[in-house]
Amino acid sequence: MIIDGRSIAAEIYLATKERVVSFSRAPRLGIITCAPNAETKQYLELKKRKANDVGVSLILLELEESASTADVVASIKRLAKEVDGLVVQLPLPSHVDRQVVLKAIPETQDPDGFHYPASSSLLPPVVGAIAEISLRHGVVWEGKKIVIFGHGKLVGQPAEEYAKIRGGEIFVVTKDTKDAGLFLQDDDIVIAGAGVPRGIDADMVKSGVV
């Protein structure tokens, strides 16, 4: 079976739009970006369109490349007073302490779920997608063997935390793992978060793997 993620997303967008219409005012989403490159600007434009499609008001604050960690944190505190949710668009310039910045986002205004799993009120987007697919297709995690490719903050790490919470037996593969393909042959669930096209093919996994 192939999961049609675009179809699922379209259903969620429609349900969100219908819910937003019932509110007394449009929800406000704040986004802070710092010296965005071309790819980031393109991604921000996508976010603007999606917010507009569902009726969410978006406030974009663009900081100069010279902005310090303290400058970004101060901007978060200021913008948090005006919005319902707040996103810090990654990546940030190398001189900005990402961990300090992300911790400054209030837990209740964190749609990217950087406080997960300490706070589970808002799931990280990747975890939310995994949870939605699991719910729709009855995927059982407890006692299953799970291999996760990649251990980044946006995909691998939150996916690992989710798998632990669901009772899975987990192995994480990174670029330093030798003979990574051997770990796939007996696994029940595979999460590919390494950003490597065609890193896994059909011969590497067993029949019926998720």
N, C-alpha and C positions, 0 to 999 in steps of 0.2 A: 504493500500500500504506500502511495506517495501522499504526503500531507500537503494540502494546498494552503500555504501560509497567507497568501494574498487574499484568498476568499475568507479565511478566518478574520484577518485584519479588517476587511470591509464590513463584516458583521459587527465587529467591536466598534469601529468608527461610527456606524449607523446608530448603535445602541447608545454610544456616548453622546452623539448629537441630540438624540431624543431626550436624554436625561438633562443635558445642559439647557435645553429649551424650557424645562420646567423650573429652572432656578430663577430667583428674583433678580439676579444680575449675572453677567458672564463671569466665569472663573478667570482669574488673572495668573498668567504664567510669566515669571521673570527669567531671563537668560543673560548670564554674564559671560562674555568672551574677551579674550586678550590677544591682540595682534593675530586674528584668524588668517590662516593661509587659504588658498583657493579651494581646497577640498572642504575645509571647515565652513567656509562661506556658502558653499553649495549645500552642505548639510543643514545649515541654519535656514536657508531658503526653503528647504523641504519641511522643516519644523514650522516655519511661518505658514506655509500653505495648509498643512494638516491642522494647525491650531485654528486657522480661519475656517476650514471646512466643518469643524465640529462646534464652532462658536466660542472658542476660547480666546480671550484677549491676551496678546503677547507683548511684553515689554523687553526690548533688547538693549543691553548696556554694553558697549564696546570700549574696552580699556586700552591704553597705549602699551606698547611692548615694554616700556620702561617701568610699568607698574610693579610695585613690590608685593611681597606676600601680605604685608599689612594693608596695602592699598586694596587688594582684592578682598580681604576679609572685611574691611570697612565697607566696601561696596555691597557685600552680601548682607551685612547687618542693616544697611540703609534700605536696600531693595526689598528685604524680607518684610518690612513694615507695609509695603504697598501691594504685595502679591499673595496668592494662595499657595503657589508652588514655585520653587527656585532651582534652576539648573545652572551649574558651572560647566560651560562647554570645554571639554578637553580636546586637544592637549593645551597645556599652559606653557609659557616660556620656561626654559630650564632653570632660571634663577628663582622661580616661584615655587614654594614648598607645597606640593599638591596635597599631601596628607593634612597639613594644617588648614588649607583652604576647604577641603571637602568636609572636614570635621566641623567647620564653622556653619555649614548649612543646617538649619533647624530640622530635627528629625521629622516633624509633622509637615514639612514643606519640601520634602526630598523625593521627587518623582523618579530619580535615577537610583534610589535605594542604596546609597553609599553607606548607610548605617546598618544595613542588613548583615548578619542575622541578629545583631543585638536588638535592633528594632525591626519587627516583621510587619509593621502596619502598611508599609509600602515596599513591594517586591522590586528588585532590580529588573529592568526590561527583559533581559535574557531569561531570568528565572520566571518572570511572569509568562513569557511565551512557552517555556518548557511546562509550566504548571497547567496552562490552558490546553496544550496538546495532550498532556497526560490525562486531564479530566475528560476531554472529548473522546479519547480513544481507549480509556480504561487501562492505562499503563501502570503496572504494579512495580514499585521500587523496593519494597521491603524484601531483604534477603537476596536481591539481585546483584550480579557482578557488573560493575559500572567502570568504564574507562573514560577519562576526560583528557582530551588533547589540548594542551595549553593551560597556563595558570595565571592569566592576566586578571587585572582587577575588574574588568567589565564583563568577562565571560567565564573564564576558568574558575576563578576563586568563588564567585557567588554560586556557580553551578555545583561546585564541590560541597558548599555549605548546604544547599538544597538537598543534594543526594544524601548527605549525612542525616539531615533531619527526617528524611523519608525512609531511613533504615537501610540504605544500600551499602554494599561492600565496594569500596572505591580504590581505584588506582589512577594516579595522575601521570600523564606522559608530557615531558617537556623536551626542548631541543637537545638536552643533555642525556636523555634516556636512550640506552643502547637496545637494539633489537625491539623497537617499540611495537612492530607488527605482531610479535609473539603474544602480547598482552590482549590482542583483539580476538583471538581464535575461540576463546571460551566465554566471552563477555555477553551479557544480555542487553545492555544499553551502552551506546557510544555517544559521547558529546564531543563534537569537533569544534574547538574554539581557538585553533592555532593560526587561522588565517592562511592556510596553505592549500591552494587548489589541488584537487585530486590526491590529497595526502592519504586517503583511504579508498580502496577499491573493493569490489564484491568478493574477490578471492581471499581477502584478509579477515572477513567476518563470517560467523556461522549463520545458517538459515534462521529466519525469524527474529533477528536482532532488531532492536529499536534504535 
